[in-house]
Structure formats: C-alpha cells, structure tokens
Amino acid sequence: MCRNIRVLSNFEPPATEDEIEAAALQYVRKVSGTTKPSAANQEAFDEAVRVVAEATRALLGELVIKAPPRDRETEAAKARARAAERYGPRAAATA
C-alpha cells in the first residue's frame, strides 16, 4: 500500500472531499506508475481518479463501525511518535 494514502474512515469530523480526492489520486498514481500522465493518457488517468474517488465515497458511506471516532490530532501525534522511534527525533519534527 502506498504510504501517502491515509486512513479515511471513522474520523470526527469525517473525511473531506479533498482528502478523498487526494487518496484517489495517490492510488491511481501508484497503480499507473506515474505522477503525471502523458497527454495521450490524461483523460484515462482523470477518469480513473474520478471512479476511485466515487468508490471511496461509497465505501465510507456504507461502512459500519462500532468503535468511537478517532481524533485527527491524536492520530497525528501517534504517527509522529512512530516516526521518532523509527527515524529519530529530527524526522518526527518534519513529519
């Protein structure tokens, strides 16, 4: 899984349209192997991002989650702590 794609489910407030679009874009970039498609492939690339974003919205709308919603700041702090443990304190400060 691409590390730039973030978990979007079970957050309060819910994932924004921008977050869903960014995750879809990262997924299509990863699968296609390119960050910027050629002019010949741009339409297919854009359509793939649209379809993945639509599927993501549908999935997030249908998930049944019994756990309490997560807090974005708390999750970010946990990620920084994991980065500090893995890469040292300097890496966590830039994460």
C-alpha positions as CSV (number, residue, x, y, z in Angstrom):
1,M,0.0,0.0,0.0
2,C,1.2,3.5,-0.8
3,R,2.3,5.2,2.4
4,N,0.8,8.5,1.2
5,I,-2.7,7.1,1.3
6,R,-4.2,7.8,4.7
7,V,-6.9,6.0,6.6
8,L,-10.1,8.0,6.0
9,S,-12.8,6.0,7.9
10,N,-14.0,6.6,11.4
11,F,-12.8,10.2,12.0
12,E,-14.6,13.1,13.5
13,P,-15.1,15.2,11.5
14,P,-15.5,12.8,8.6
15,A,-13.1,12.8,5.6
16,T,-13.4,15.8,3.4
17,E,-13.8,15.7,-0.4
18,D,-10.2,17.0,-0.7
19,E,-8.9,14.0,1.4
20,I,-11.0,11.6,-0.7
21,E,-9.7,13.1,-4.0
22,A,-6.1,13.1,-2.7
23,A,-6.3,9.4,-1.7
24,A,-7.8,8.5,-5.1
25,L,-5.1,10.5,-6.9
26,Q,-2.3,8.7,-4.9
27,Y,-3.9,5.3,-5.6
28,V,-4.1,6.0,-9.4
29,R,-0.5,7.3,-9.4
30,K,0.7,4.2,-7.6
31,V,-1.2,1.8,-9.9
32,S,-0.2,3.6,-13.1
33,G,3.4,4.1,-12.1
34,T,3.3,7.8,-13.0
35,T,2.7,11.0,-11.2
36,K,2.0,13.0,-14.4
37,P,0.4,11.1,-17.3
38,S,1.2,11.9,-20.9
39,A,-1.3,13.9,-22.9
40,A,-2.5,10.7,-24.5
41,N,-3.3,9.2,-21.1
42,Q,-4.6,12.2,-19.3
43,E,-8.3,11.5,-19.9
44,A,-8.0,7.9,-18.7
45,F,-6.0,9.0,-15.7
46,D,-8.5,11.6,-14.7
47,E,-11.4,9.2,-15.2
48,A,-9.7,6.6,-13.0
49,V,-9.2,9.2,-10.2
50,R,-12.9,10.1,-10.5
51,V,-14.1,6.5,-10.3
52,V,-11.8,5.6,-7.4
53,A,-13.0,8.7,-5.5
54,E,-16.6,7.7,-6.2
55,A,-15.9,4.2,-4.9
56,T,-14.2,5.6,-1.8
57,R,-17.2,7.8,-1.0
58,A,-19.5,4.8,-1.4
59,L,-17.3,2.7,0.8
60,L,-17.0,5.3,3.5
61,G,-20.8,5.8,3.4
62,E,-21.5,2.1,3.8
63,L,-19.0,1.1,6.5
64,V,-20.5,0.1,9.8
65,I,-18.0,1.0,12.6
66,K,-18.8,0.3,16.2
67,A,-15.6,1.9,17.6
68,P,-15.7,5.5,18.7
69,P,-14.5,8.0,16.1
70,R,-10.8,8.8,16.1
71,D,-9.4,12.3,16.6
72,R,-7.1,13.6,13.8
73,E,-4.7,15.4,16.2
74,T,-4.3,12.3,18.4
75,E,-3.6,10.1,15.4
76,A,-1.1,12.7,14.0
77,A,0.7,12.7,17.4
78,K,0.9,8.8,17.3
79,A,2.3,9.0,13.8
80,R,5.0,11.5,14.9
81,A,5.9,9.2,17.8
82,R,6.2,6.2,15.5
83,A,8.4,8.3,13.1
84,A,10.6,9.4,16.0
85,E,11.1,5.8,17.1
86,R,11.8,4.6,13.6
87,Y,13.9,7.5,12.2
88,G,14.9,9.6,15.2
89,P,13.6,12.8,16.7
90,R,14.5,15.0,13.8
91,A,12.4,13.0,11.3
92,A,9.4,13.2,13.6
93,A,9.6,17.0,13.7
94,T,9.3,17.3,10.0
95,A,6.5,14.7,9.6
